[in-house]
Amino acid sequence: MSTPGAGRAEVVVDLDAIAANTAVLRERVGRPLMAVVKADGYGHGLVPAARAVLAGGADALGVAIVDEALALRAAGVTAPVLAWLNGPGTDVAAAVAADVELSVNAGWGLDEVVAAARAADRPARVHLAADTGLSREGATPDLWPALVDAAARAEADGDVAVVGLWSHLAYADAPTHPTIGAQVRVFEEAVAVARDAGLTDARRHLANSAATIALPDTWFDMVRPGVALYGLDPLGGDPRRYGLRPAMTVRAQVAHTKRVPAGSGVSYGHTYTTDRETTLALVPVGYADGVPRAVGNRAPVWAAGAQRRIAGRVCMDQFVLDLGDDAIAAGDDVVLWGPGDDGEPTAQQWADAADTIHYELVTRVGGRFTRRYVGTRGSV
C-alpha cells in the first residue's frame, strides 16, 4: 500500500527517537553530553536534530564548521555550540560574535581567535585540541606545550577562556584495540601540561559514540556522541542492545511494474537476468539521490511484505526489484531502510551490502528525496 503524502520518495525522521536516544546516552554516562549534529544532523536535519537532542537532555552541541554553528544561532538555538574544523580564513569573528566556541590546534589559529576577540571586545571561548594518535586535527605532543602556554597567556590577557581540552579516538569501534589505552595516556599527559599552565577550568572530552557506549575510561568530564544519537550502533551491531532506536526511514513509491519472461536482462549491463517469468517493479531513486551504485544485486529493500534484493545495477535515477509472483502496483510503498521493527532492512544491512558504514549512508542520502519529520521533540 502507498503511504499518504509520501510522494515520489522521502526520508522520514523520528524526532522523538533522537530525543529518547539522547536521554539514554545521557543517563548512561551520568555527566555532560555534547551532541554532535554536524553534517546536517548526520542527514537528519541540522536544526530539528539539534532541538531534539536538547529536548533529550544534551548539554551542548558539536559541529564541524562555523557555518553550521551560525545556522543554529540563526534558528534561535542558544545552547553552547563547538565548531572544531577551522582552517585559515574561517570567519572566527562571526563565531565569536555569536558566542560559538572554537577549537584551536595551532598557534596561527589561536592568533586569529585572539584578533577576533579583541575586535569584538569580548573573550572567545576555545577548546584546545591535542593529537593523541589519530593524526588529524590537534597539536602533536611536541607542539602542545607551546600552544598551551600561548593559550594561557591569552586567557590571562582576557582574550580567551579555555573551556575545553579534547582529542579524538582512532579505534573506539574496536574496544579492545591497544591504541585506545595509548591515546588515553597521551591525552592525560596533554591535560597535565594544560593544568600545570593554569588551565584548570577546561572540561576534558574524548569519547565519541563508540566510546560512550563501550569505554567508560574515556568519558572524562563530558562525552561527545554523534551517530548513536540517531539510533545507529557505532560498533556495527543491533542498537537495541543499548536502548537506541534508529530515527531514519528511507522510503519510495513504485513508479512502474511489468511482467517479463524468463531470461530478461535487467538494468545496465544486464548484471541480473530473470530466471522465470516474474514481476519487476521500478523504484524512482538512484545514485543521484544518494543510493550507492555499489549495492546493485546486493542491498535489500522491503516490498510487498518481504525483503527483496535490488535486481541489477543502481542507475542515476532508479533501480529495479524482482517480485516474482507477488502482487505490487505503481504507487505502492517500498522501504530502503528503517528501524527494522517490522522486517524492513536497516541502515546496517545496507552498509554491509555497500561495504561501507552506516554513517556514510545516512549522511549521503538526499538528492531529490523530501524530508518529513514525525514526533514532537524538535520544537524546543
C-alpha positions as CSV (number, residue, x, y, z in Angstrom):
1,M,0.0,0.0,0.0
2,S,1.1,3.5,-0.6
3,T,1.9,5.9,2.2
4,P,-0.4,9.0,2.2
5,G,1.7,12.1,1.5
6,A,4.8,10.2,0.7
7,G,5.2,11.4,-2.8
8,R,7.9,10.0,-5.0
9,A,10.4,9.4,-2.2
10,E,11.1,10.6,1.3
11,V,13.3,10.4,4.3
12,V,11.2,10.2,7.4
13,V,12.9,11.4,10.6
14,D,11.6,10.4,14.0
15,L,12.5,13.4,16.3
16,D,11.2,11.5,19.4
17,A,13.6,8.7,18.7
18,I,16.5,11.2,18.6
19,A,15.4,12.8,21.9
20,A,15.0,9.4,23.5
21,N,18.4,8.1,22.3
22,T,20.0,11.3,23.8
23,A,18.3,10.7,27.1
24,V,19.5,7.0,27.1
25,L,23.1,8.1,26.5
26,R,23.0,10.9,28.9
27,E,21.7,8.6,31.6
28,R,24.3,6.0,30.7
29,V,27.3,8.3,31.3
30,G,25.9,10.5,34.1
31,R,27.8,13.6,33.0
32,P,27.5,16.4,30.5
33,L,26.9,15.3,26.9
34,M,27.9,17.3,23.8
35,A,25.6,16.1,21.0
36,V,27.2,16.1,17.6
37,V,24.8,17.5,14.9
38,K,27.3,18.2,12.1
39,A,26.7,17.2,8.5
40,D,23.1,18.3,8.6
41,G,22.5,16.3,11.8
42,Y,24.0,13.2,10.2
43,G,21.5,13.6,7.4
44,H,18.5,14.0,9.8
45,G,18.3,17.8,9.6
46,L,20.6,20.2,11.5
47,V,18.1,22.4,13.3
48,P,15.4,19.7,14.0
49,A,18.1,17.3,15.2
50,A,19.6,20.0,17.5
51,R,16.3,20.8,19.0
52,A,15.6,17.1,19.5
53,V,18.8,16.3,21.3
54,L,18.4,19.3,23.5
55,A,14.9,18.1,24.4
56,G,16.5,14.8,25.3
57,G,18.9,16.4,27.7
58,A,22.0,17.3,25.7
59,D,24.1,19.9,27.4
60,A,25.9,21.3,24.4
61,L,26.1,20.8,20.6
62,G,29.1,19.9,18.4
63,V,29.5,20.8,14.7
64,A,32.4,20.6,12.3
65,I,32.3,24.1,10.7
66,V,31.4,27.6,11.8
67,D,28.7,27.9,9.1
68,E,26.8,25.0,10.9
69,A,27.1,26.8,14.2
70,L,25.9,30.1,12.8
71,A,22.9,28.3,11.2
72,L,22.0,27.0,14.6
73,R,22.2,30.5,16.1
74,A,20.2,32.0,13.2
75,A,17.5,29.4,14.1
76,G,17.4,30.6,17.7
77,V,19.4,27.8,19.3
78,T,21.1,29.3,22.3
79,A,22.8,26.2,23.7
80,P,26.7,26.1,23.8
81,V,28.0,25.1,20.4
82,L,31.5,24.0,19.5
83,A,32.9,24.2,15.9
84,W,36.1,22.3,15.5
85,L,37.2,22.2,11.9
86,N,38.6,25.7,11.5
87,G,41.1,26.4,8.7
88,P,42.8,29.6,7.8
89,G,40.3,32.3,6.8
90,T,37.4,30.8,8.8
91,D,35.0,33.6,9.9
92,V,36.0,33.4,13.5
93,A,34.8,37.0,14.0
94,A,31.2,35.9,13.3
95,A,31.7,32.9,15.5
96,V,32.9,35.0,18.4
97,A,30.1,37.5,18.0
98,A,27.6,34.7,18.1
99,D,29.1,33.1,21.2
100,V,30.2,30.0,19.3
101,E,33.0,28.0,20.9
102,L,36.0,27.3,18.7
103,S,38.6,24.6,18.6
104,V,42.2,25.6,18.3
105,N,45.0,23.3,17.4
106,A,47.9,25.6,16.3
107,G,49.4,28.9,17.1
108,W,48.2,30.6,14.0
109,G,44.6,29.5,14.8
110,L,44.9,31.0,18.3
111,D,46.2,34.3,16.8
112,E,43.1,34.5,14.6
113,V,40.8,33.9,17.5
114,V,42.6,36.4,19.7
115,A,42.3,39.1,17.0
116,A,38.6,38.4,16.6
117,A,38.1,38.5,20.3
118,R,39.8,41.9,20.6
119,A,37.8,43.3,17.7
120,A,34.6,42.1,19.3
121,D,35.7,43.3,22.8
122,R,34.7,40.0,24.3
123,P,36.7,36.9,25.2
124,A,36.4,33.9,22.8
125,R,35.6,30.5,24.3
126,V,38.1,27.9,23.0
127,H,38.8,24.2,23.2
128,L,42.4,23.2,22.7
129,A,42.7,20.1,20.5
130,A,45.5,17.6,21.2
131,D,46.6,15.0,18.6
132,T,46.8,11.8,20.6
133,G,47.3,9.4,17.7
134,L,44.6,9.9,15.1
135,S,46.9,12.3,13.1
136,R,44.0,14.6,12.1
137,E,43.3,17.9,13.9
138,G,45.1,18.6,17.1
139,A,48.6,19.7,18.2
140,T,51.2,16.9,18.4
141,P,52.9,16.3,21.7
142,D,56.0,18.3,20.7
143,L,53.9,21.4,19.8
144,W,51.3,21.0,22.5
145,P,53.2,22.8,25.3
146,A,53.8,25.9,23.2
147,L,50.1,26.1,22.2
148,V,49.0,25.6,25.9
149,D,51.4,28.4,27.0
150,A,50.1,30.8,24.4
151,A,46.5,30.0,25.3
152,A,47.2,30.5,29.0
153,R,48.7,33.9,28.2
154,A,45.7,34.8,26.1
155,E,43.4,33.8,28.9
156,A,45.4,35.9,31.4
157,D,45.0,38.8,29.0
158,G,41.3,38.3,28.9
159,D,41.2,37.5,25.2
160,V,40.1,33.9,25.5
161,A,38.5,31.5,28.0
162,V,39.9,28.0,27.6
163,V,36.8,25.9,28.3
164,G,37.8,22.6,26.8
165,L,40.6,20.2,26.2
166,W,39.9,17.5,23.7
167,S,41.0,14.8,21.3
168,H,39.5,12.0,19.2
169,L,39.9,8.2,19.1
170,A,41.1,6.2,16.1
171,Y,39.8,2.8,17.2
172,A,36.9,3.3,19.6
173,D,34.8,0.9,17.4
174,A,37.2,-1.8,18.3
175,P,37.0,-1.5,22.1
176,T,40.0,-3.8,22.9
177,H,42.4,-2.3,20.5
178,P,45.7,-1.3,22.1
179,T,45.7,2.2,20.6
180,I,42.9,3.2,22.9
181,G,44.9,2.9,26.0
182,A,47.8,4.6,24.3
183,Q,45.7,7.5,23.2
184,V,44.2,7.9,26.7
185,R,47.7,8.1,28.2
186,V,48.8,10.7,25.7
187,F,45.6,12.7,26.4
188,E,46.1,12.5,30.1
189,E,49.7,13.8,29.6
190,A,48.4,16.7,27.5
191,V,45.8,17.5,30.2
192,A,48.5,17.6,32.8
193,V,50.5,20.1,30.8
194,A,47.5,22.3,30.5
195,R,46.7,22.0,34.2
196,D,50.3,22.9,35.1
197,A,49.9,26.0,32.9
198,G,46.9,27.1,34.9
199,L,44.1,25.9,32.5
200,T,42.2,24.3,35.4
201,D,38.6,25.0,34.4
202,A,38.6,23.4,30.9
203,R,36.4,20.3,30.5
204,R,38.1,17.2,29.1
205,H,36.3,15.3,26.3
206,L,37.5,12.4,24.3
207,A,34.6,9.9,23.9
208,N,32.7,9.6,20.6
209,S,29.7,7.4,20.1
210,A,31.5,4.0,20.3
211,A,33.5,5.1,23.4
212,T,30.3,6.5,25.0
213,I,28.8,3.0,24.7
214,A,31.8,0.8,25.4
215,L,34.7,2.7,27.0
216,P,33.9,4.3,30.4
217,D,37.6,5.1,30.9
218,T,37.3,7.6,28.1
219,W,34.3,9.5,29.4
220,F,36.3,12.1,31.4
221,D,34.3,15.3,32.1
222,M,32.0,15.2,29.0
223,V,31.2,12.8,26.2
224,R,30.7,13.7,22.5
225,P,28.5,11.1,20.8
226,G,27.2,11.5,17.2
227,V,25.8,8.6,15.3
228,A,24.4,6.9,18.4
229,L,22.1,9.8,18.9
230,Y,20.4,8.9,15.7
231,G,19.9,5.3,16.8
232,L,22.7,3.6,15.0
233,D,25.2,1.2,16.7
234,P,28.7,2.6,16.2
235,L,30.0,-0.9,16.8
236,G,28.0,-2.3,13.8
237,G,25.5,-4.4,15.8
238,D,22.0,-4.1,17.0
239,P,21.3,-0.7,18.6
240,R,18.5,-2.1,20.7
241,R,21.2,-3.7,22.9
242,Y,21.8,-0.2,24.2
243,G,18.2,1.0,24.2
244,L,18.7,3.0,21.0
245,R,16.2,3.3,18.1
246,P,17.1,4.3,14.5
247,A,15.4,7.6,13.7
248,M,15.6,7.5,9.9
249,T,13.3,5.6,7.5
250,V,14.0,5.9,3.8
251,R,11.1,5.0,1.5
252,A,9.9,5.5,-2.0
253,Q,6.9,4.7,-4.1
254,V,6.9,2.3,-7.0
255,A,6.8,4.2,-10.3
256,H,6.0,1.3,-12.7
257,T,5.5,-2.5,-12.8
258,K,5.6,-5.1,-15.6
259,R,5.6,-8.8,-16.2
260,V,8.7,-10.1,-18.1
261,P,9.6,-13.6,-19.3
262,A,12.5,-15.7,-18.1
263,G,15.8,-14.6,-19.5
264,S,15.1,-10.9,-19.4
265,G,18.2,-8.8,-18.7
266,V,17.6,-6.1,-16.1
267,S,19.2,-2.6,-16.0
268,Y,22.5,-1.5,-17.4
269,G,24.9,-4.3,-18.4
270,H,22.4,-7.0,-17.7
271,T,24.2,-8.0,-14.5
272,Y,20.9,-9.5,-13.4
273,T,18.8,-11.9,-15.6
274,T,15.4,-13.2,-14.6
275,D,15.3,-17.0,-14.2
276,R,11.5,-17.3,-14.6
277,E,8.5,-15.2,-15.6
278,T,8.3,-12.5,-13.0
279,T,7.1,-9.1,-12.0
280,L,9.6,-6.2,-12.0
281,A,9.0,-3.0,-10.0
282,L,10.7,0.2,-10.8
283,V,11.8,2.4,-7.8
284,P,12.5,6.0,-8.8
285,V,15.6,6.8,-6.8
286,G,19.2,6.2,-7.7
287,Y,22.8,7.3,-7.1
288,A,21.9,11.0,-7.7
289,D,19.7,10.7,-4.6
290,G,22.5,9.1,-2.5
291,V,21.6,5.4,-3.2
292,P,25.1,3.8,-3.7
293,R,25.7,2.4,-7.1
294,A,27.7,-0.4,-5.5
295,V,24.6,-2.0,-3.9
296,G,23.2,-3.3,-7.2
297,N,22.3,-7.1,-6.7
298,R,23.2,-6.7,-3.1
299,A,21.1,-4.4,-1.0
300,P,17.7,-5.4,0.5
301,V,14.5,-3.4,0.0
302,W,11.2,-4.1,1.8
303,A,8.5,-4.5,-0.8
304,A,5.2,-6.4,-0.8
305,G,5.7,-7.8,2.6
306,A,9.2,-9.1,2.3
307,Q,12.8,-8.1,1.8
308,R,14.0,-8.2,-1.9
309,R,17.4,-7.7,-3.4
310,I,17.9,-4.9,-5.8
311,A,17.9,-6.5,-9.3
312,G,20.8,-5.3,-11.4
313,R,22.7,-2.0,-11.3
314,V,21.5,1.0,-9.5
315,C,21.1,3.9,-12.0
316,M,21.2,7.6,-11.6
317,D,17.5,7.9,-11.0
318,Q,16.1,4.4,-10.4
319,F,16.6,0.8,-9.6
320,V,14.6,-2.4,-10.2
321,L,13.2,-5.1,-7.8
322,D,12.2,-8.6,-8.8
323,L,8.9,-9.6,-7.1
324,G,8.4,-13.0,-8.6
325,D,4.6,-13.6,-8.5
326,D,3.9,-11.4,-5.5
327,A,1.5,-8.6,-6.1
328,I,2.7,-5.0,-6.3
329,A,1.4,-1.9,-8.1
330,A,2.6,1.5,-9.1
331,G,2.2,3.8,-6.1
332,D,2.9,1.1,-3.6
333,D,5.4,1.9,-0.8
334,V,8.9,0.3,-0.5
335,V,11.4,0.9,2.3
336,L,15.1,1.0,1.7
337,W,16.0,1.1,5.4
338,G,14.3,1.9,8.7
339,P,14.3,0.8,12.3
340,G,13.8,-2.9,11.3
341,D,10.9,-3.4,13.7
342,D,8.6,-4.9,11.0
343,G,11.2,-6.7,9.0
344,E,12.3,-3.8,6.8
345,P,16.0,-3.6,6.2
346,T,18.2,-1.5,8.4
347,A,21.0,1.0,7.6
348,Q,23.5,-1.5,8.9
349,Q,22.3,-4.1,6.3
350,W,22.7,-1.5,3.6
351,A,26.2,-0.7,4.9
352,D,27.1,-4.3,4.8
353,A,25.9,-4.6,1.2
354,A,27.8,-1.5,0.2
355,D,31.0,-2.5,2.1
356,T,30.8,0.8,4.0
357,I,29.5,2.2,7.3
358,H,26.0,3.4,8.1
359,Y,27.4,6.9,8.8
360,E,28.0,7.3,5.1
361,L,24.6,6.1,4.1
362,V,22.5,8.4,6.4
363,T,24.6,11.4,5.6
364,R,24.7,11.0,1.9
365,V,21.0,10.1,1.3
366,G,19.2,13.2,-0.1
367,G,19.2,14.5,-3.6
368,R,15.6,14.5,-4.6
369,F,14.3,12.8,-1.5
370,T,12.0,15.1,0.5
371,R,12.4,15.0,4.3
372,R,9.5,14.7,6.7
373,Y,9.5,14.9,10.4
374,V,7.4,12.9,12.9
375,G,7.3,13.3,16.6
376,T,7.2,16.4,18.7
377,R,10.7,16.7,20.3
378,G,12.2,19.0,17.8
379,S,10.2,22.0,18.8
380,V,12.0,23.2,21.9
